[in-house]
Amino acid sequence: MSGYLQQEIKFLSGVGPKKAELLNKELGIYSFENLLYYFPYKYIDRSKFYKISELNPNLSNIQLKGKIISFEMAGAGSKKRLIAHFTDGTGTIELLWFKGLSFIQKSVSLNAEYIVFGKPGYFSGKYNIIHPEIEDSLKSKNVIRAKLQAHYNTTEKLKKNFLHSKAVSKLENNLLLLLKDKIQESLPDYLLEKYNLIPLKYALINIHFPQNPDLLKKSIYRLKFEELFYLQLNILQKRSIRIHKSKGYVFSKVGDSLNQFYENNLPFELTGAQKRVLKEIRKDIGSGKQMNRLLQGDVGSGKTLVALMSMLIALDNGFQACIMAPTEILANQHLVTIKEFLDGLPINVELLTGSTKAKARKGLHERLLNGDLQILIGTHALIEDTVQFRNLGLVVIDEQHRFGVAQRAKLWKKNIQPPHVLVMTATPIPRTLAMTIYGDLEVSVIDELPPGRKPIQTTHLFDSKRLRMFGFLRQQIELGRQIYIVYPLIKESEKMDYKDLEDGYESITQAFPPPKYAVSVVHGKMKPEEKEAAMNLFVKGQTHIMVATTVIEVGVNVPNASVMVIESTERFGLSQLHQLRGRVGRGADQSFCILMTSYKLSNEARKRIQIMTGTNDGFEIAEADLKLRGPGDIEGTQQSGIAFDLKIANLGKDGQLIQYVRDVAEEILDNDPELKMPENKVLRNQLQKISNKKVDFSQVS
């Protein structure tokens, strides 16, 4: 059937070249298979036939069976309408059309039996249905009948060309009649039996033309199960192959670098979560297999310290280590932090970014090759061909979703044998999404904050309370604290009525005039040196307020900053809001986040604000974000190497099923890692099809 389903959609009865082009552009339907797997978004019950005598004004959609006994034309010009008098023997109802009048008159006959469907109206003591669906009762025998009528998403352009939901349904009908017994089963019989799944053929027929609610439910479950099962089976098999075939350097020794740091430089007692994660990492790097581990942790949870201690183990075993960060600001921040941690220890740490001068680069390259330089921190500059290590043993990638897959892969080739890899993110990832995006990685979570940190107090204020907010900021400045004020735009936009940075900077400097107050401004369009100079003024405490765009979302660590004001909060996603809030709360003082909005808020914006004011838990926020926005919009999914072209499953709502099918897939692979058993031939063939469609990114995290 596979080859049959790849036929171009234009060859299906009822399509043709013109409609095919529209289906291609508007819905991404190119083949028979694309159409077969274009599923409805809702269903309307078509099992009941009403009598006209039963109608009342409160009914929604109704279905009638009867005859048209007469036509009349009424009105003139744009108000011209066609009225058909329809009866079923118990009463009469008017059917009204305002468009396609001549077509209706030609295609509908008097005294023939029709099935009519639509929403009834009541006007001047008479019932009517405007633009009803109408079909010949005899011709309907050639249609796959369904008790529940499927409705498909279409576009305005499609509707103008008569490709509305009903037309799509007719095409699905034509396709299913054509396929008949050509739909081949895509799961082994033992899985169908063990997990009580209906055959694929019946699932596909009943998803488009359900005979009853129970069959629809079983069809949806079967199709979701299969979609998520193969997604997990594909990921887990690649992970299994990597674990069994990828050799890794054995870091068996804990020596002077880590011991001296632990005894003399560790700034505070490690949290239980940090100790647990270090134990997981040590197990990986001592196993002889390449480590490929994701380290998740909320902002300020101590991921950098864990990464540094892992790098020190690499140094103790005669290897070099590197950290790659997405921006110069963040790379600089890592340099400062790590040098502070290692103060007094004989460990050489350097920085390499696009701004590094040629003379400094030359010396840095030489020291890397001779092994004198032990830890290199940098940006994309690290992946340049000219950057060669003597013996790279551990790669740390921070905020890895900001790098392209090919970029990350270049680091793996900096040694004869791939180094161990630790991927870090401060964007908490929902468990179901982590199992999918990073399903071939081991996952560690730091779910505790260091001792002494106070939860950030988050409040929501409307623009009318701005003067009150300014008063609070003045109080904080009097206490010696500093403040961030973040805007979503640099310049005012005609299309989006949000606070912009240029206007905001002007009003802030008026409310906080010099010389008593000092205000700096930072945004992404500034030159790197200008940005860094403004940042440094704030870091050194020489400015009280930093007015910025989201450029300060990552990379700025100012323990003295105690207030984050986010203007036009409705403009930001939950994950971004949580990241911005994490810029404060880094010291021992109480910190605050103020969410400013106008009164005009969408329901979704209100939900986001309620979540932000209700919790500081990044993982709880990430779960809520997934449910509100879906996986395609969550930061990182576009670069993950996983195709999120799910047709029916929902990663935000089907968490339990994802875990269930993952367990099923793991059990199968435990018994048959390469799927060579005869009963798993179907699985092997299906995975081959998936591999042909998608690039294998399992080696590049």
Stockholm file with secondary structure:
# STOCKHOLM 1.0

chainA/1-701         MSGYLQQEIKFLSGVGPKKAELLNKELGIYSFENLLYYFPYKYIDRSKFYKISELNPNLSNIQLKGKIISFEMAGAGSKKRLIAHFTDGTGTIELLWFKGLSFIQKSVSLNAEYIVFGKPGYFSGKYNIIHPEIEDSLKSKNVIRAKLQAHYNTTEKLKKNFLHSKAVSKLENNLLLLLKDKIQESLPDYLLEKYNLIPLKYALINIHFPQNPDLLKKSIYRLKFEELFYLQLNILQKRSIRIHKSKGYVFSKVGDSLNQFYENNLPFELTGAQKRVLKEIRKDIGSGKQMNRLLQGDVGSGKTLVALMSMLIALDNGFQACIMAPTEILANQHLVTIKEFLDGLPINVELLTGSTKAKARKGLHERLLNGDLQILIGTHALIEDTVQFRNLGLVVIDEQHRFGVAQRAKLWKKNIQPPHVLVMTATPIPRTLAMTIYGDLEVSVIDELPPGRKPIQTTHLFDSKRLRMFGFLRQQIELGRQIYIVYPLIKESEKMDYKDLEDGYESITQAFPPPKYAVSVVHGKMKPEEKEAAMNLFVKGQTHIMVATTVIEVGVNVPNASVMVIESTERFGLSQLHQLRGRVGRGADQSFCILMTSYKLSNEARKRIQIMTGTNDGFEIAEADLKLRGPGDIEGTQQSGIAFDLKIANLGKDGQLIQYVRDVAEEILDNDPELKMPENKVLRNQLQKISNKKVDFSQVS
#=GR chainA/1-701 SS CHHHHTSBGGGSTTCHHHHHHHHHHHHCCCBHHHHHTCCCSEEEECSCCCCGGGCCTTCCSEEEEEEEEEEEEESCGGGCEEEEEEECSSCEEEEEESSCHHHHHHHCCTTCEEEEEECEEEETTEEEEESCEEEETTGGGGSCCCSEEEECCCCHHHHHTTCCHHHHHHHHHHHHHHHGGGCCCCSCHHHHHHTTCCCHHHHHHHHHSCSSHHHHHHHHHHHHHHHHHHHHHHHHHHHHHHHHHCBCCCCCCCCHHHHHIIIIICCSCCCHHHHHHHHHHHHHHTTTBCCEEEEEECTTSSHHHHHHHHHHHHHHTTCEEEEECSSHHHHHHHHHHHHHHTTTSSCCEEEECTTSCHHHHHHHHHHHHHTCCCEEEESGGGGSTTCCCSSEEEEEEETGGGSCHHHHHHHHTTSSSCCEEEEEESSCCCHHHHHHHTTTSEEEEECCCCTTCCCCEEEEEEGGGHHHHHHHHHHHHHTTCEEEEECSBSSCCSSCCCCBHHHHHHHHHHHSCTTTCCEEEECTTSCHHHHHHHHHHHHTTCCSEEEECGGGSSSCCCTTEEEEEETTGGGSCHHHHHHHHTTSCCSSSCCEEEEEECSCCCHHHHHHHHHHHHCCCHHHHHHHHHHHHCGGGSTTGGGSSCCCCCSSCCTTTCHHHHHHHHHHHHHHHHHCTTCCSGGGHHHHHHHHHHHHHSCCCGGGC
#=GC SS_cons         CHHHHTSBGGGSTTCHHHHHHHHHHHHCCCBHHHHHTCCCSEEEECSCCCCGGGCCTTCCSEEEEEEEEEEEEESCGGGCEEEEEEECSSCEEEEEESSCHHHHHHHCCTTCEEEEEECEEEETTEEEEESCEEEETTGGGGSCCCSEEEECCCCHHHHHTTCCHHHHHHHHHHHHHHHGGGCCCCSCHHHHHHTTCCCHHHHHHHHHSCSSHHHHHHHHHHHHHHHHHHHHHHHHHHHHHHHHHCBCCCCCCCCHHHHHIIIIICCSCCCHHHHHHHHHHHHHHTTTBCCEEEEEECTTSSHHHHHHHHHHHHHHTTCEEEEECSSHHHHHHHHHHHHHHTTTSSCCEEEECTTSCHHHHHHHHHHHHHTCCCEEEESGGGGSTTCCCSSEEEEEEETGGGSCHHHHHHHHTTSSSCCEEEEEESSCCCHHHHHHHTTTSEEEEECCCCTTCCCCEEEEEEGGGHHHHHHHHHHHHHTTCEEEEECSBSSCCSSCCCCBHHHHHHHHHHHSCTTTCCEEEECTTSCHHHHHHHHHHHHTTCCSEEEECGGGSSSCCCTTEEEEEETTGGGSCHHHHHHHHTTSCCSSSCCEEEEEECSCCCHHHHHHHHHHHHCCCHHHHHHHHHHHHCGGGSTTGGGSSCCCCCSSCCTTTCHHHHHHHHHHHHHHHHHCTTCCSGGGHHHHHHHHHHHHHSCCCGGGC
//
